[in-house]
Amino acid sequence: MEEQPERIRDDAFYWKKRFVVDRMLKFAVLLVLLVWGSVLLLKMVTPLKEDHKRHQLPSNTTVDGKLLINFDNIRNGTFKPTRHNLQWIKSTKKGSDDDMGLYATKIDDKFVIKSVLDEDYEDVLLKEKTFEYDGKNYTADDIIASPDLSKLLVRSSTVKNWRHSNFGTYFLYDAKKAEFDQLAENVALAVWSPNSVDVAYVQNNDIYVYSTKTDETIIVTDDGNENVFNGIPDWVYEEEVFSNDRALWWSPNGDYLAFLKTDETNVGEFSIPYYAQKEDDVYPEVKTIKYPKSGTPNPVVDLWVHRFNDDSTYPLNISSHHESDSTLITEVTWISESSLVTKFSDRSSDVRLVLHFNADTKHAKVARKEPADDGWWEITHNTLRIAKDENMGIIEDGYVDVANIDGYNHLVYFSPADSKYPQVLTSGEWEVIDGTLAFNSKTGNLFFIGTREGKSTERHLLYVNINKPKEVHQVTDDSKRGVYTASFSSKTRFALLSYDGPDVPYQKIIELDTDKRDEHIHGNSIGKTLYYLEENKKIRDNLKDYARPRKTYQELNLGKDKDGNNIIVNSYEILPVNFDSKLKNEYPVFFFAYGGPNSQQCIERFSIGLDEVIATELNAIVVVVDGRGTGLKGRPFRAVVRDNLGNYEAEDQIRAAKLYKSKPFVNSDKISLWGWSYGGYLTLKTLEKDAGENFKFGISVAPVTDWKLYDSVYIERYMHTPQENPEGYEKSKVSDVEALGKARRFLIMHGTGDDNVHFQHTLKLLDRLNLKAIENYDVHVFPDSDHAIKYHNANDMIYNRIVSWTRKAFNGEFDPK
């Protein structure tokens, strides 16, 4: 388009020279031509200017009198829902069977106990957030109440460690005496015993137990050092196994303490330099962590038990029950006063074993050995103890878990606990999410969250009776779209029901142990609504002032797989304000992908964020596709990617791009893809596989580029080891940089302090790009930022860069000149 005005001027000059007329006529003709040429030029230049402006609407622009969504709205919380998390607690009356709906919460700087039955009830446990001890001032960073609410564990002087862990100084606060006592400094973890008497804590990788009754401390372990961890996970177990900072488990009555002992002596080290921590430092600070990369030695782990009546500590010798030389211990649950079950597997999660252990007799028995067959075993923490109760017909201790039933995750019941085969409680072509939320020991009802058959983008609260398997009942009305979560009071009389979307979220307290029903169904179809804890009315009011891009959830048919079956995937699209399907070649398409195994992005939650900003500011269609390998559409759908990551996932993004490319209103020359972490990897693999045919642009944030460089516990579950699957690792690597060079342009962004996906991944890729002289990319590095990219204003910067770079792409600034 930029060359057309020049051709017009050349043509006018040539026409002028052909005719010889008098000076006045020549001048008149010239004047007419100049006017005509100027008008024509304006007509042709104006669309160019409008096209450039089309994707950069000012943030204060209104449409039909409404404001447009911009980043300021996202950052100042205009559309951010308020959400309350209740810490439900048992009755303060010892031995009481009443469920008064008590919960702990913070009100201003106070830590108080409230009751859902009486809004005026308030028991203040801690009056102020700041306190003085031994002449020094401290601030309460975290508070953990003892089960009987008589004392508090208070953490102060907190220092961040890894994603889920911290160090700090812990204090004990006596609520009646209003007195603080220091427990210890540099503590990694502190946990109350169920009897509210003892506190187990970890200091310098050793476990100690302090008794508030005797004021004495027991040393449980004494071998902790920089390589041996007791009661807390090392880096890889925190990140990939437990997803928290705890690796110790009290028995129900506090007579035993089970804990994980981790030895990472043989685990390889990875050093991360930090460049911007202190302004005056001339050398970078270097932090070294033990990080087991794929195919390299894993930490050696075992489960130990401490018995308090004789102060003895002994191992379970888990590895003796398993042929693997690198066992993963993934879950530990006490299922009676003196017995526990633990799950463990080989390092590639091909075979899972369940061990039943009696702490009284020290007898261990492998209850089940379960091959994963055509898939893998996901690491889960879904086991719920079901205590013996003859009144309910429960004659032995057992537990409820989640198992694969005909390709879908469902609730199963093992009783006795060492049973080989379970009773199936739920079944069908839908899935249970994260196991059982709560068990009502009086009625036998098990409450859980599940998808709907044919609607895996929804989440509903359901229940099944332990004595009436496969009779699943609704708590929330599943005739209407919805995503729900719930938490329950001590005996499940009350629940905090949280509606998360697709409409504006709300939270309310419902009473379940009643025959009363709401006059009008709003969320729950059973139980009585007591009151709304949060309605987010401010968001509803704000939405009236804004033009919101339209979001639609759908299933896409991406065509046939190699076996001739239709590939049906979950997706959503966001259409820009004033979208007009009659326009031709008008709208860019901005794909976002994550795509990791068993993940899900297409969940019908309320959200206004980057997607809506892109749709509004760049007048683009935003599309998200959960392709093969993602979760909640059955085991065959997710297991197809085993040993072959990056192939089917990229293929499905390309198939989706072709679908949108065929739509007449889509500008097929402006299709982009972006992702973070696994999504960053998938972006690069898609650009590599597509070679510029459909996706012209891409943004990859913190990407994996070679799975051999990633942590063993995660990647070997899906790819086995590089020694077992060398071809798969080679194919999954981002290696065909010449194919990447066929995209119009792509952007890579990474934090140098990333302890999860090391900056090494990006540097290795840049080296491969250099070797092949590939130049069609940009790089933005964030000094010292970890995987979340937040250090020193990095989070604002990265989202600004995503929008500004994409604007340039859609405005043609990266097009060939």
C-alpha angles and dihedrals in degrees: 000000000000092000096055098078090053091054090051092054091048091051092050092052092050093049091050093057096053098068127063112204135147120289095258094048090045090050092047093048090046091050091050090048092049092051092045091046092048092051091047091046092051091050091052097041094048095066088049091053091044091049090053091048095045093082098042106057111171114256093240095054114126128210116204088346094309130116123246121239115251140168092271088065091053096046097045093048099246090151101022111122120228111235131188125207114201121207098213114208138187125258114286089225107095112240092005117149091199122115105209093172094246120177138171121233144155120253110186102310095336126102107211145167116237134182127220089214096056119034090192094055111107129162109188112214098171122017101194138028093221125061142167126238128175092347096308130105120235137182123218105238096172135010129201118185121213113245091255091045092233095119141023134216107218123192120204138165089040120194119193116238117170131336096297103016139082141171123225150145111273126209132189114224121198106211095201096047093035089223133140126215123182114241099187145309128247091026118168097192139005124186132180119232116237090250092060090232105093135050121203112204138173122226124170088354094301128110123237129179119208120197116214087196099056099020088230131129125218120206106223098177133015104178099081116131140140090298103033119068124190121192095352129073126247119236098282096043091049092048103038110018114032101015088211140065099260129100101159130083129197119216114242095264097034096248094119137036120201118196142173119244112202125191114190097169093124096041115113120249128235121196123208120195118214115207108178106040095107124023095219098047112113094187123053120250110243123210118191123201133180104248119174107213122202113293094009127108116296123212113275111239138186136172118241132188129208116204113204101199091068099016092239127152124195140165128242091216092223094181091063088067093052135060093214118102091212112048123189114210104203109168140019124188131171107222098179139010091280110014134072140182124220130188122215137165145181116277093265094048093237094130127030125195129196115210123198114205129189109205093196096056097023087229117151125193131181101230097184141008110199124188115208091221109190096002139028139264113260116216106251139171100201103124114125122188117235107196124215111271118166091188088064093042091254101135099173138031113266144146144234119233141164121259139172107265113183091331099315133093112251143162118269131180125220116197122191094032094238093054117136096208127042136214108249110232101179134020143166141089094308133075142240114232118223098334130267120350098193144348125217104213092195098053100023092233119151115203121208145152119251141169123244122253105267092006109080091159090073133075123205134181110241139165139206128189115241090224095045106052122197093016097117118186133195125243092172121044105258093186085082126058113259151143114216139177128182144190126198139219119245096280098023094252089127135030136194101225113199120195108200102179167186084236124042109307124248137177128211141172115240130186113223103179093074140085091223120110135195115261090227121031112237109165103320118066093190131039129039124279109232097183144318114265092191132005100170091224090165090064091049089052092046092051090060089066097049137071103231122202111242116254121200129183116212146153118247125207104218095185131256129334123219090278094052096255122136115255104225114184136178116248144160132202132199117207120205122248112281091015111184117196091194093069117099126228089349115126130063116217120227112196123196120196138180101159101168118158112285092359127128132203100166099081118139096240124142110257137155112183143106093341092060092044091053092047091050104038097038098033087232137146111242117210132185121187127188100206132186114315095041123113143264098035095091136282099279091055093055100033095059090085095060112133090358110073119174097026109085092028092057092042091056093050089051092048089051091049090053090053091054093040089061093057110102094223093056121095097226091196092064108056117135138179131201138176145162128229106337085007089055089053091047091050091056094043090050093050088047094050094041096047094201097306099117110356109059096176140029142181118205119190122193092340131188106230101174122025091209086073095054129088117285100226093060104036101038089060088066104025107024113223125318087245091057097039110027094151092051093051092049092050093046094052119099094244112131096087092163088064089050086053089064092065112092093240141328137193128219122197127180141160116238092217095056107141092181107047100019121226083240088082093062094042091052090052093047089053091054090048090051093050091057094039093240110168108167097104144079129215130207118186124196111207115231095350116141125215092296091055099219106127117123098355092315095136094058090043096052095052091044088053093049091055098040094046092047090048089056090048094050092044091058098249091132094046118117111272 
